[in-house]
Amino acid sequence: MHKERFKIGPYVVIILRKGKKILLIRRYQTGFDDGFYACPGGGVDGNEPITNAVIREVHEELGIKIKKENLKMAHVLHSRHADRGECIGFFIQATAWDGEPRNMEPHKCDNIGWFAVDALPENTVLHLIHVLKKIKQGIFYSEFGWE
């Protein structure tokens, strides 16, 4: 009898920068990290490449369009969270986009804004702070929540 293999949920995160600022949204009524700031993103649908998932998510959440050639993989995070188990996160930076980011999902996000990377809000999700430090250090892969 074949044992079922372990499956892990992937998610995508878009990193949008303007100079020394980064775009963050405050999560609201999502069931995960509500009241905390994070970069926009979401789950990967079945039969969907990572790049397509991030392009779709950013359009759904921010109303902007990004071309594949303007995406750059910045970091991969294998994390464990008490409320949702293990995940693999793909943190992708956009080098250019069309449109001005706006809150397209007010039922899931109650604030959106540009914040200085070196002065993030106190209520920023901890794994994002971790990832941004690793990106600054030039580290492509890390783990979080295993301590």
FILOLUM-60639 format. One record per residue: x, y, z of N, C-alpha, C in turn. Coordinates in nm, 3 decimals, always signed. Atoms other than C-alpha are relative to their C-alpha. Example, Ala and Ser with C-alpha at 12.3 -4.5 7.8 and 13.67 -1.06 7.14 Angstrom:
BEGIN
<atom n_x="+0.089" n_y="-0.119" n_z="+0.000" ca_x="+1.230" ca_y="-0.450" ca_z="+0.780" c_x="+0.090" c_y="+0.120" c_z="+0.000"/>
<atom n_x="-0.082" n_y="-0.119" n_z="-0.006" ca_x="+1.367" ca_y="-0.106" ca_z="+0.714" c_x="-0.077" c_y="+0.109" c_z="+0.073"/>
END
This chain:
BEGIN
<atom n_x="+0.084" n_y="-0.118" n_z="+0.000" ca_x="+0.000" ca_y="+0.000" ca_z="+0.000" c_x="+0.088" c_y="+0.125" c_z="+0.000"/>
<atom n_x="-0.078" n_y="-0.124" n_z="+0.013" ca_x="+0.133" ca_y="+0.343" ca_z="-0.098" c_x="-0.041" c_y="+0.101" c_z="+0.106"/>
<atom n_x="+0.029" n_y="-0.104" n_z="-0.098" ca_x="+0.160" ca_y="+0.601" ca_z="+0.175" c_x="-0.020" c_y="+0.133" c_z="-0.073"/>
<atom n_x="+0.026" n_y="-0.132" n_z="+0.059" ca_x="+0.011" ca_y="+0.941" ca_z="+0.082" c_x="+0.118" c_y="+0.093" c_z="+0.032"/>
<atom n_x="-0.110" n_y="-0.095" n_z="-0.021" ca_x="+0.292" ca_y="+1.195" ca_z="+0.035" c_x="-0.050" c_y="+0.127" c_z="+0.067"/>
<atom n_x="+0.029" n_y="-0.128" n_z="-0.064" ca_x="+0.300" ca_y="+1.508" ca_z="+0.244" c_x="-0.015" c_y="+0.107" c_z="-0.107"/>
<atom n_x="+0.021" n_y="-0.110" n_z="+0.093" ca_x="+0.165" ca_y="+1.813" ca_z="+0.060" c_x="+0.011" c_y="+0.131" c_z="+0.077"/>
<atom n_x="-0.020" n_y="-0.130" n_z="-0.063" ca_x="+0.251" ca_y="+2.173" ca_z="+0.133" c_x="-0.064" c_y="+0.108" c_z="-0.087"/>
<atom n_x="+0.067" n_y="-0.106" n_z="+0.073" ca_x="+0.059" ca_y="+2.485" ca_z="+0.037" c_x="+0.093" c_y="+0.112" c_z="-0.043"/>
<atom n_x="-0.080" n_y="-0.113" n_z="+0.047" ca_x="+0.234" ca_y="+2.742" ca_z="-0.183" c_x="-0.081" c_y="+0.130" c_z="+0.003"/>
<atom n_x="+0.062" n_y="-0.132" n_z="+0.013" ca_x="+0.160" ca_y="+3.113" ca_z="-0.174" c_x="+0.099" c_y="+0.095" c_z="-0.065"/>
<atom n_x="-0.083" n_y="-0.100" n_z="+0.068" ca_x="+0.289" ca_y="+3.417" ca_z="-0.361" c_x="-0.017" c_y="+0.134" c_z="+0.069"/>
<atom n_x="-0.001" n_y="-0.134" n_z="-0.059" ca_x="+0.380" ca_y="+3.764" ca_z="-0.235" c_x="+0.065" c_y="+0.092" c_z="-0.101"/>
<atom n_x="-0.060" n_y="-0.098" n_z="+0.091" ca_x="+0.445" ca_y="+4.071" ca_z="-0.448" c_x="+0.066" c_y="+0.110" c_z="+0.083"/>
<atom n_x="-0.073" n_y="-0.109" n_z="-0.065" ca_x="+0.705" ca_y="+4.323" ca_z="-0.337" c_x="+0.005" c_y="+0.116" c_z="-0.100"/>
<atom n_x="-0.002" n_y="-0.121" n_z="+0.081" ca_x="+0.645" ca_y="+4.669" ca_z="-0.482" c_x="+0.079" c_y="+0.106" c_z="+0.076"/>
<atom n_x="-0.083" n_y="-0.103" n_z="-0.063" ca_x="+0.905" ca_y="+4.935" ca_z="-0.410" c_x="-0.005" c_y="+0.129" c_z="-0.080"/>
<atom n_x="-0.017" n_y="-0.133" n_z="+0.059" ca_x="+0.918" ca_y="+5.308" ca_z="-0.474" c_x="+0.113" c_y="+0.063" c_z="+0.081"/>
<atom n_x="-0.115" n_y="-0.051" n_z="-0.075" ca_x="+1.264" ca_y="+5.427" ca_z="-0.377" c_x="+0.025" c_y="-0.086" c_z="+0.122"/>
<atom n_x="-0.025" n_y="+0.073" n_z="-0.124" ca_x="+1.312" ca_y="+5.330" ca_z="-0.013" c_x="-0.130" c_y="-0.040" c_z="+0.071"/>
<atom n_x="+0.130" n_y="+0.036" n_z="-0.058" ca_x="+0.942" ca_y="+5.259" ca_z="+0.042" c_x="-0.053" c_y="-0.128" c_z="-0.062"/>
<atom n_x="+0.060" n_y="+0.125" n_z="+0.043" ca_x="+0.745" ca_y="+4.937" ca_z="+0.013" c_x="-0.151" c_y="+0.009" c_z="+0.022"/>
<atom n_x="+0.146" n_y="-0.003" n_z="-0.012" ca_x="+0.373" ca_y="+4.888" ca_z="-0.044" c_x="-0.045" c_y="-0.111" c_z="+0.095"/>
<atom n_x="+0.055" n_y="+0.097" n_z="-0.094" ca_x="+0.193" ca_y="+4.718" ca_z="+0.245" c_x="-0.151" c_y="+0.017" c_z="+0.008"/>
<atom n_x="+0.144" n_y="-0.001" n_z="-0.025" ca_x="-0.168" ca_y="+4.626" ca_z="+0.308" c_x="-0.022" c_y="-0.051" c_z="+0.143"/>
<atom n_x="+0.034" n_y="+0.052" n_z="-0.134" ca_x="-0.330" ca_y="+4.575" ca_z="+0.649" c_x="-0.113" c_y="-0.101" c_z="-0.018"/>
<atom n_x="+0.094" n_y="+0.111" n_z="+0.016" ca_x="-0.510" ca_y="+4.241" ca_z="+0.656" c_x="-0.123" c_y="+0.022" c_z="+0.088"/>
<atom n_x="+0.127" n_y="-0.025" n_z="-0.067" ca_x="-0.875" ca_y="+4.247" ca_z="+0.759" c_x="-0.098" c_y="-0.113" c_z="-0.031"/>
<atom n_x="+0.100" n_y="+0.106" n_z="+0.013" ca_x="-1.124" ca_y="+3.963" ca_z="+0.816" c_x="+0.041" c_y="-0.113" c_z="-0.094"/>
<atom n_x="-0.046" n_y="+0.109" n_z="+0.085" ca_x="-0.909" ca_y="+3.704" ca_z="+0.638" c_x="+0.015" c_y="-0.131" c_z="+0.077"/>
<atom n_x="-0.024" n_y="+0.119" n_z="-0.080" ca_x="-0.858" ca_y="+3.465" ca_z="+0.928" c_x="+0.147" c_y="-0.026" c_z="+0.028"/>
<atom n_x="-0.144" n_y="+0.013" n_z="-0.022" ca_x="-0.478" ca_y="+3.499" ca_z="+0.910" c_x="+0.062" c_y="+0.137" c_z="+0.017"/>
<atom n_x="-0.076" n_y="-0.124" n_z="-0.024" ca_x="-0.272" ca_y="+3.781" ca_z="+1.061" c_x="-0.084" c_y="+0.127" c_z="-0.015"/>
<atom n_x="+0.086" n_y="-0.119" n_z="+0.010" ca_x="-0.571" ca_y="+4.019" ca_z="+1.068" c_x="+0.051" c_y="+0.111" c_z="+0.092"/>
<atom n_x="-0.050" n_y="-0.115" n_z="-0.074" ca_x="-0.474" ca_y="+4.369" ca_z="+1.184" c_x="+0.148" c_y="+0.025" c_z="-0.020"/>
<atom n_x="-0.144" n_y="-0.014" n_z="+0.024" ca_x="-0.115" ca_y="+4.322" ca_z="+1.064" c_x="+0.025" c_y="+0.038" c_z="-0.146"/>
<atom n_x="-0.041" n_y="-0.040" n_z="+0.133" ca_x="+0.061" ca_y="+4.472" ca_z="+0.764" c_x="+0.082" c_y="-0.110" c_z="-0.066"/>
<atom n_x="-0.072" n_y="+0.098" n_z="+0.080" ca_x="+0.193" ca_y="+4.249" ca_z="+0.488" c_x="+0.006" c_y="+0.052" c_z="-0.143"/>
<atom n_x="+0.003" n_y="-0.028" n_z="+0.144" ca_x="+0.276" ca_y="+4.264" ca_z="+0.120" c_x="-0.120" c_y="-0.073" c_z="-0.059"/>
<atom n_x="+0.112" n_y="+0.069" n_z="+0.065" ca_x="-0.012" ca_y="+4.173" ca_z="-0.111" c_x="+0.043" c_y="-0.136" c_z="-0.052"/>
<atom n_x="-0.028" n_y="+0.133" n_z="+0.053" ca_x="-0.036" ca_y="+3.815" ca_z="-0.228" c_x="-0.113" c_y="-0.095" c_z="+0.033"/>
<atom n_x="+0.102" n_y="+0.099" n_z="-0.029" ca_x="-0.228" ca_y="+3.494" ca_z="-0.192" c_x="+0.039" c_y="-0.137" c_z="-0.047"/>
<atom n_x="-0.023" n_y="+0.139" n_z="+0.035" ca_x="-0.265" ca_y="+3.132" ca_z="-0.278" c_x="+0.022" c_y="-0.023" c_z="-0.148"/>
<atom n_x="-0.023" n_y="+0.044" n_z="+0.138" ca_x="-0.166" ca_y="+2.949" ca_z="-0.592" c_x="-0.112" c_y="-0.096" c_z="-0.035"/>
<atom n_x="+0.106" n_y="+0.090" n_z="+0.045" ca_x="-0.458" ca_y="+2.794" ca_z="-0.777" c_x="+0.062" c_y="-0.122" c_z="-0.066"/>
<atom n_x="-0.051" n_y="+0.117" n_z="+0.070" ca_x="-0.415" ca_y="+2.446" ca_z="-0.917" c_x="+0.021" c_y="+0.028" c_z="-0.147"/>
<atom n_x="-0.028" n_y="-0.014" n_z="+0.143" ca_x="-0.268" ca_y="+2.421" ca_z="-1.266" c_x="+0.033" c_y="+0.145" c_z="-0.036"/>
<atom n_x="-0.035" n_y="-0.141" n_z="+0.019" ca_x="-0.119" ca_y="+2.771" ca_z="-1.236" c_x="+0.147" c_y="+0.022" c_z="+0.037"/>
<atom n_x="-0.140" n_y="-0.030" n_z="-0.034" ca_x="+0.250" ca_y="+2.869" ca_z="-1.258" c_x="+0.009" c_y="+0.114" c_z="+0.103"/>
<atom n_x="-0.022" n_y="-0.101" n_z="-0.104" ca_x="+0.387" ca_y="+3.087" ca_z="-0.976" c_x="-0.010" c_y="+0.141" c_z="-0.058"/>
<atom n_x="+0.004" n_y="-0.134" n_z="+0.059" ca_x="+0.433" ca_y="+3.385" ca_z="-1.208" c_x="-0.143" c_y="+0.041" c_z="-0.034"/>
<atom n_x="+0.141" n_y="-0.032" n_z="+0.030" ca_x="+0.071" ca_y="+3.366" ca_z="-1.325" c_x="-0.076" c_y="+0.029" c_z="+0.129"/>
<atom n_x="+0.069" n_y="-0.020" n_z="-0.127" ca_x="-0.045" ca_y="+3.340" ca_z="-0.963" c_x="+0.027" c_y="+0.140" c_z="+0.055"/>
<atom n_x="-0.031" n_y="-0.132" n_z="-0.056" ca_x="+0.136" ca_y="+3.657" ca_z="-0.857" c_x="-0.060" c_y="+0.111" c_z="-0.087"/>
<atom n_x="+0.062" n_y="-0.098" n_z="+0.089" ca_x="+0.015" ca_y="+3.848" ca_z="-1.164" c_x="-0.151" c_y="+0.008" c_z="+0.027"/>
<atom n_x="+0.143" n_y="+0.004" n_z="-0.028" ca_x="-0.343" ca_y="+3.737" ca_z="-1.093" c_x="-0.031" c_y="+0.064" c_z="+0.135"/>
<atom n_x="+0.024" n_y="-0.052" n_z="-0.135" ca_x="-0.324" ca_y="+3.814" ca_z="-0.720" c_x="+0.017" c_y="+0.153" c_z="+0.005"/>
<atom n_x="-0.025" n_y="-0.144" n_z="-0.006" ca_x="-0.178" ca_y="+4.162" ca_z="-0.772" c_x="-0.110" c_y="+0.077" c_z="-0.074"/>
<atom n_x="+0.110" n_y="-0.066" n_z="+0.071" ca_x="-0.448" ca_y="+4.247" ca_z="-1.023" c_x="-0.128" c_y="-0.003" c_z="+0.083"/>
<atom n_x="+0.119" n_y="+0.012" n_z="-0.084" ca_x="-0.724" ca_y="+4.117" ca_z="-0.793" c_x="+0.005" c_y="+0.094" c_z="+0.121"/>
<atom n_x="-0.011" n_y="-0.076" n_z="-0.124" ca_x="-0.592" ca_y="+4.297" ca_z="-0.484" c_x="+0.029" c_y="+0.148" c_z="-0.020"/>
<atom n_x="-0.046" n_y="-0.138" n_z="+0.017" ca_x="-0.438" ca_y="+4.616" ca_z="-0.626" c_x="-0.047" c_y="+0.066" c_z="-0.128"/>
<atom n_x="+0.048" n_y="-0.057" n_z="+0.125" ca_x="-0.590" ca_y="+4.663" ca_z="-0.971" c_x="+0.108" c_y="+0.042" c_z="-0.097"/>
<atom n_x="-0.109" n_y="-0.035" n_z="+0.091" ca_x="-0.250" ca_y="+4.692" ca_z="-1.139" c_x="+0.036" c_y="-0.120" c_z="-0.086"/>
<atom n_x="-0.043" n_y="+0.106" n_z="+0.091" ca_x="-0.098" ca_y="+4.494" ca_z="-1.424" c_x="+0.152" c_y="-0.007" c_z="+0.000"/>
<atom n_x="-0.145" n_y="+0.025" n_z="+0.003" ca_x="+0.247" ca_y="+4.339" ca_z="-1.423" c_x="+0.027" c_y="-0.103" c_z="-0.108"/>
<atom n_x="-0.041" n_y="+0.097" n_z="+0.102" ca_x="+0.419" ca_y="+4.162" ca_z="-1.711" c_x="+0.102" c_y="-0.095" c_z="+0.060"/>
<atom n_x="-0.093" n_y="+0.102" n_z="-0.051" ca_x="+0.615" ca_y="+3.841" ca_z="-1.649" c_x="+0.145" c_y="+0.048" c_z="-0.004"/>
<atom n_x="-0.139" n_y="-0.043" n_z="+0.011" ca_x="+0.934" ca_y="+4.004" ca_z="-1.772" c_x="+0.038" c_y="+0.106" c_z="+0.104"/>
<atom n_x="-0.026" n_y="-0.098" n_z="-0.105" ca_x="+0.899" ca_y="+4.261" ca_z="-1.490" c_x="-0.006" c_y="-0.061" c_z="+0.140"/>
<atom n_x="-0.001" n_y="+0.070" n_z="-0.128" ca_x="+0.902" ca_y="+3.998" ca_z="-1.215" c_x="+0.139" c_y="-0.058" c_z="+0.026"/>
<atom n_x="-0.131" n_y="+0.054" n_z="-0.040" ca_x="+1.214" ca_y="+3.896" ca_z="-1.024" c_x="-0.018" c_y="-0.074" c_z="+0.132"/>
<atom n_x="+0.009" n_y="+0.078" n_z="-0.123" ca_x="+1.221" ca_y="+3.615" ca_z="-0.768" c_x="+0.100" c_y="+0.057" c_z="+0.100"/>
<atom n_x="-0.086" n_y="-0.062" n_z="-0.101" ca_x="+1.356" ca_y="+3.773" ca_z="-0.449" c_x="+0.033" c_y="-0.094" c_z="+0.116"/>
<atom n_x="-0.023" n_y="+0.087" n_z="-0.115" ca_x="+1.316" ca_y="+3.505" ca_z="-0.182" c_x="-0.101" c_y="-0.114" c_z="+0.002"/>
<atom n_x="+0.090" n_y="+0.115" n_z="-0.024" ca_x="+1.169" ca_y="+3.163" ca_z="-0.103" c_x="+0.007" c_y="-0.030" c_z="+0.149"/>
<atom n_x="+0.010" n_y="+0.022" n_z="-0.144" ca_x="+1.049" ca_y="+3.100" ca_z="+0.252" c_x="-0.079" c_y="-0.127" c_z="+0.029"/>
<atom n_x="+0.071" n_y="+0.118" n_z="-0.051" ca_x="+0.961" ca_y="+2.764" ca_z="+0.410" c_x="-0.032" c_y="+0.033" c_z="+0.145"/>
<atom n_x="+0.039" n_y="-0.043" n_z="-0.134" ca_x="+0.761" ca_y="+2.853" ca_z="+0.717" c_x="-0.102" c_y="-0.093" c_z="+0.062"/>
<atom n_x="+0.100" n_y="+0.075" n_z="-0.077" ca_x="+0.551" ca_y="+2.696" ca_z="+0.988" c_x="-0.071" c_y="+0.099" c_z="+0.090"/>
<atom n_x="+0.084" n_y="-0.093" n_z="-0.076" ca_x="+0.263" ca_y="+2.884" ca_z="+1.147" c_x="-0.098" c_y="-0.081" c_z="+0.085"/>
<atom n_x="+0.090" n_y="+0.071" n_z="-0.091" ca_x="+0.053" ca_y="+2.775" ca_z="+1.445" c_x="-0.141" c_y="-0.007" c_z="-0.056"/>
<atom n_x="+0.139" n_y="-0.005" n_z="+0.047" ca_x="-0.270" ca_y="+2.876" ca_z="+1.270" c_x="-0.023" c_y="-0.061" c_z="-0.138"/>
<atom n_x="+0.022" n_y="+0.056" n_z="+0.134" ca_x="-0.208" ca_y="+2.732" ca_z="+0.922" c_x="+0.102" c_y="-0.104" c_z="-0.044"/>
<atom n_x="-0.095" n_y="+0.105" n_z="+0.033" ca_x="+0.075" ca_y="+2.478" ca_z="+0.933" c_x="+0.116" c_y="+0.047" c_z="-0.086"/>
<atom n_x="-0.116" n_y="-0.030" n_z="+0.085" ca_x="+0.361" ca_y="+2.462" ca_z="+0.684" c_x="-0.042" c_y="+0.062" c_z="-0.133"/>
<atom n_x="+0.024" n_y="-0.066" n_z="+0.128" ca_x="+0.379" ca_y="+2.680" ca_z="+0.374" c_x="+0.133" c_y="+0.026" c_z="-0.070"/>
<atom n_x="-0.114" n_y="-0.048" n_z="+0.080" ca_x="+0.618" ca_y="+2.769" ca_z="+0.095" c_x="-0.043" c_y="+0.131" c_z="-0.063"/>
<atom n_x="+0.031" n_y="-0.131" n_z="+0.053" ca_x="+0.617" ca_y="+3.138" ca_z="+0.009" c_x="+0.101" c_y="+0.044" c_z="-0.105"/>
<atom n_x="-0.083" n_y="-0.054" n_z="+0.108" ca_x="+0.751" ca_y="+3.288" ca_z="-0.313" c_x="-0.016" c_y="+0.151" c_z="+0.001"/>
<atom n_x="+0.000" n_y="-0.145" n_z="-0.010" ca_x="+0.841" ca_y="+3.654" ca_z="-0.261" c_x="+0.061" c_y="+0.056" c_z="-0.127"/>
<atom n_x="-0.039" n_y="-0.042" n_z="+0.134" ca_x="+0.858" ca_y="+3.819" ca_z="-0.601" c_x="-0.006" c_y="+0.153" c_z="-0.008"/>
<atom n_x="-0.006" n_y="-0.146" n_z="+0.013" ca_x="+0.966" ca_y="+4.175" ca_z="-0.670" c_x="-0.036" c_y="+0.041" c_z="-0.141"/>
<atom n_x="+0.035" n_y="-0.056" n_z="+0.131" ca_x="+0.813" ca_y="+4.377" ca_z="-0.952" c_x="+0.094" c_y="+0.116" c_z="-0.028"/>
<atom n_x="-0.089" n_y="-0.109" n_z="+0.039" ca_x="+1.053" ca_y="+4.602" ca_z="-1.139" c_x="-0.077" c_y="+0.113" c_z="-0.068"/>
<atom n_x="+0.087" n_y="-0.100" n_z="+0.064" ca_x="+0.767" ca_y="+4.785" ca_z="-1.318" c_x="-0.142" c_y="-0.055" c_z="+0.000"/>
<atom n_x="+0.142" n_y="+0.039" n_z="+0.008" ca_x="+0.387" ca_y="+4.783" ca_z="-1.333" c_x="-0.078" c_y="+0.114" c_z="-0.062"/>
<atom n_x="+0.091" n_y="-0.098" n_z="+0.060" ca_x="+0.098" ca_y="+4.961" ca_z="-1.502" c_x="-0.114" c_y="+0.027" c_z="+0.096"/>
<atom n_x="+0.108" n_y="-0.041" n_z="-0.088" ca_x="-0.147" ca_y="+5.158" ca_z="-1.290" c_x="+0.050" c_y="+0.039" c_z="+0.137"/>
<atom n_x="-0.032" n_y="-0.041" n_z="-0.137" ca_x="-0.154" ca_y="+5.298" ca_z="-0.939" c_x="-0.068" c_y="-0.098" c_z="+0.095"/>
<atom n_x="+0.061" n_y="+0.096" n_z="-0.093" ca_x="-0.206" ca_y="+5.040" ca_z="-0.661" c_x="-0.111" c_y="+0.064" c_z="+0.084"/>
<atom n_x="+0.112" n_y="-0.044" n_z="-0.082" ca_x="-0.541" ca_y="+5.075" ca_z="-0.486" c_x="-0.064" c_y="-0.123" c_z="+0.064"/>
<atom n_x="+0.062" n_y="+0.110" n_z="-0.073" ca_x="-0.743" ca_y="+4.862" ca_z="-0.246" c_x="-0.123" c_y="-0.050" c_z="-0.076"/>
<atom n_x="+0.109" n_y="+0.059" n_z="+0.077" ca_x="-0.960" ca_y="+4.639" ca_z="-0.464" c_x="-0.082" c_y="-0.099" c_z="+0.083"/>
<atom n_x="+0.069" n_y="+0.098" n_z="-0.085" ca_x="-1.064" ca_y="+4.411" ca_z="-0.176" c_x="-0.020" c_y="+0.056" c_z="+0.141"/>
<atom n_x="+0.020" n_y="-0.060" n_z="-0.132" ca_x="-1.188" ca_y="+4.629" ca_z="+0.112" c_x="-0.058" c_y="-0.096" c_z="+0.104"/>
<atom n_x="+0.051" n_y="+0.102" n_z="-0.092" ca_x="-1.352" ca_y="+4.320" ca_z="+0.263" c_x="+0.113" c_y="-0.087" c_z="+0.057"/>
<atom n_x="-0.116" n_y="+0.076" n_z="-0.048" ca_x="-1.000" ca_y="+4.171" ca_z="+0.313" c_x="+0.116" c_y="+0.089" c_z="+0.043"/>
<atom n_x="-0.109" n_y="-0.094" n_z="-0.027" ca_x="-0.785" ca_y="+4.484" ca_z="+0.354" c_x="-0.061" c_y="+0.133" c_z="+0.042"/>
<atom n_x="+0.059" n_y="-0.127" n_z="-0.045" ca_x="-0.864" ca_y="+4.795" ca_z="+0.558" c_x="+0.097" c_y="+0.117" c_z="-0.005"/>
<atom n_x="-0.093" n_y="-0.111" n_z="+0.021" ca_x="-0.554" ca_y="+5.002" ca_z="+0.478" c_x="+0.108" c_y="-0.043" c_z="-0.099"/>
<atom n_x="-0.105" n_y="+0.024" n_z="+0.098" ca_x="-0.294" ca_y="+5.031" ca_z="+0.203" c_x="+0.089" c_y="+0.124" c_z="+0.000"/>
<atom n_x="-0.087" n_y="-0.115" n_z="+0.003" ca_x="+0.013" ca_y="+5.251" ca_z="+0.191" c_x="+0.145" c_y="-0.035" c_z="-0.027"/>
<atom n_x="-0.144" n_y="+0.013" n_z="+0.022" ca_x="+0.380" ca_y="+5.307" ca_z="+0.114" c_x="+0.071" c_y="+0.030" c_z="+0.131"/>
<atom n_x="-0.069" n_y="-0.014" n_z="-0.127" ca_x="+0.609" ca_y="+5.262" ca_z="+0.415" c_x="+0.150" c_y="-0.012" c_z="-0.022"/>
<atom n_x="-0.146" n_y="+0.009" n_z="+0.007" ca_x="+0.981" ca_y="+5.318" ca_z="+0.463" c_x="+0.044" c_y="-0.140" c_z="+0.043"/>
<atom n_x="-0.044" n_y="+0.137" n_z="-0.029" ca_x="+1.153" ca_y="+4.978" ca_z="+0.455" c_x="+0.074" c_y="-0.006" c_z="+0.134"/>
<atom n_x="-0.073" n_y="+0.001" n_z="-0.127" ca_x="+1.369" ca_y="+5.078" ca_z="+0.753" c_x="-0.083" c_y="+0.053" c_z="+0.117"/>
<atom n_x="+0.089" n_y="-0.045" n_z="-0.108" ca_x="+1.067" ca_y="+5.200" ca_z="+0.957" c_x="-0.139" c_y="-0.058" c_z="-0.022"/>
<atom n_x="+0.127" n_y="+0.067" n_z="+0.023" ca_x="+0.793" ca_y="+4.942" ca_z="+0.906" c_x="-0.091" c_y="+0.016" c_z="+0.122"/>
<atom n_x="+0.091" n_y="-0.008" n_z="-0.114" ca_x="+0.479" ca_y="+4.959" ca_z="+1.121" c_x="+0.029" c_y="-0.111" c_z="+0.102"/>
<atom n_x="-0.023" n_y="+0.100" n_z="-0.105" ca_x="+0.505" ca_y="+4.777" ca_z="+1.456" c_x="-0.082" c_y="-0.125" c_z="-0.024"/>
<atom n_x="+0.087" n_y="+0.115" n_z="+0.025" ca_x="+0.221" ca_y="+4.552" ca_z="+1.346" c_x="+0.019" c_y="-0.057" c_z="-0.141"/>
<atom n_x="-0.034" n_y="+0.068" n_z="+0.125" ca_x="+0.400" ca_y="+4.412" ca_z="+1.039" c_x="+0.020" c_y="-0.148" c_z="+0.032"/>
<atom n_x="-0.015" n_y="+0.143" n_z="-0.027" ca_x="+0.385" ca_y="+4.033" ca_z="+1.011" c_x="+0.148" c_y="-0.034" c_z="+0.013"/>
<atom n_x="-0.140" n_y="+0.029" n_z="-0.032" ca_x="+0.704" ca_y="+3.888" ca_z="+1.155" c_x="+0.074" c_y="-0.071" c_z="-0.113"/>
<atom n_x="-0.072" n_y="+0.070" n_z="+0.107" ca_x="+0.783" ca_y="+3.657" ca_z="+0.866" c_x="+0.037" c_y="+0.094" c_z="-0.115"/>
<atom n_x="-0.038" n_y="-0.097" n_z="+0.104" ca_x="+0.781" ca_y="+3.956" ca_z="+0.625" c_x="+0.125" c_y="+0.077" c_z="+0.043"/>
<atom n_x="-0.120" n_y="-0.068" n_z="-0.051" ca_x="+1.032" ca_y="+4.142" ca_z="+0.844" c_x="+0.122" c_y="-0.091" c_z="-0.020"/>
<atom n_x="-0.107" n_y="+0.100" n_z="+0.018" ca_x="+1.244" ca_y="+3.824" ca_z="+0.839" c_x="+0.044" c_y="-0.006" c_z="-0.147"/>
<atom n_x="-0.030" n_y="+0.012" n_z="+0.143" ca_x="+1.221" ca_y="+3.795" ca_z="+0.458" c_x="+0.071" c_y="+0.126" c_z="-0.052"/>
<atom n_x="-0.063" n_y="-0.123" n_z="+0.048" ca_x="+1.307" ca_y="+4.162" ca_z="+0.395" c_x="+0.145" c_y="+0.011" c_z="+0.046"/>
<atom n_x="-0.140" n_y="+0.002" n_z="-0.049" ca_x="+1.620" ca_y="+4.125" ca_z="+0.613" c_x="+0.084" c_y="-0.095" c_z="-0.083"/>
<atom n_x="-0.074" n_y="+0.099" n_z="+0.080" ca_x="+1.724" ca_y="+3.814" ca_z="+0.419" c_x="+0.026" c_y="+0.053" c_z="-0.141"/>
<atom n_x="-0.019" n_y="-0.057" n_z="+0.134" ca_x="+1.670" ca_y="+3.989" ca_z="+0.085" c_x="+0.112" c_y="+0.104" c_z="+0.003"/>
<atom n_x="-0.105" n_y="-0.104" n_z="-0.013" ca_x="+1.885" ca_y="+4.282" ca_z="+0.203" c_x="+0.138" c_y="-0.064" c_z="+0.014"/>
<atom n_x="-0.127" n_y="+0.072" n_z="-0.019" ca_x="+2.156" ca_y="+4.029" ca_z="+0.299" c_x="+0.039" c_y="-0.082" c_z="-0.123"/>
<atom n_x="-0.029" n_y="+0.077" n_z="+0.120" ca_x="+2.138" ca_y="+3.867" ca_z="-0.046" c_x="-0.027" c_y="-0.149" c_z="+0.017"/>
<atom n_x="+0.031" n_y="+0.141" n_z="-0.026" ca_x="+2.000" ca_y="+3.540" ca_z="+0.096" c_x="-0.131" c_y="-0.034" c_z="-0.070"/>
<atom n_x="+0.114" n_y="+0.035" n_z="+0.086" ca_x="+1.759" ca_y="+3.370" ca_z="-0.145" c_x="-0.102" c_y="-0.092" c_z="+0.067"/>
<atom n_x="+0.089" n_y="+0.096" n_z="-0.065" ca_x="+1.612" ca_y="+3.097" ca_z="+0.080" c_x="+0.018" c_y="+0.005" c_z="+0.150"/>
<atom n_x="-0.010" n_y="+0.010" n_z="-0.146" ca_x="+1.528" ca_y="+3.081" ca_z="+0.449" c_x="-0.119" c_y="-0.076" c_z="+0.056"/>
<atom n_x="+0.105" n_y="+0.070" n_z="-0.072" ca_x="+1.312" ca_y="+2.909" ca_z="+0.707" c_x="-0.043" c_y="+0.084" c_z="+0.118"/>
<atom n_x="+0.054" n_y="-0.083" n_z="-0.107" ca_x="+1.086" ca_y="+3.066" ca_z="+0.968" c_x="-0.105" c_y="-0.080" c_z="+0.077"/>
<atom n_x="+0.103" n_y="+0.061" n_z="-0.083" ca_x="+0.880" ca_y="+2.938" ca_z="+1.261" c_x="+0.031" c_y="-0.141" c_z="+0.047"/>
<atom n_x="-0.039" n_y="+0.136" n_z="-0.040" ca_x="+1.072" ca_y="+2.619" ca_z="+1.331" c_x="+0.066" c_y="-0.004" c_z="+0.136"/>
<atom n_x="-0.070" n_y="-0.005" n_z="-0.128" ca_x="+1.232" ca_y="+2.736" ca_z="+1.655" c_x="-0.085" c_y="-0.060" c_z="+0.109"/>
END
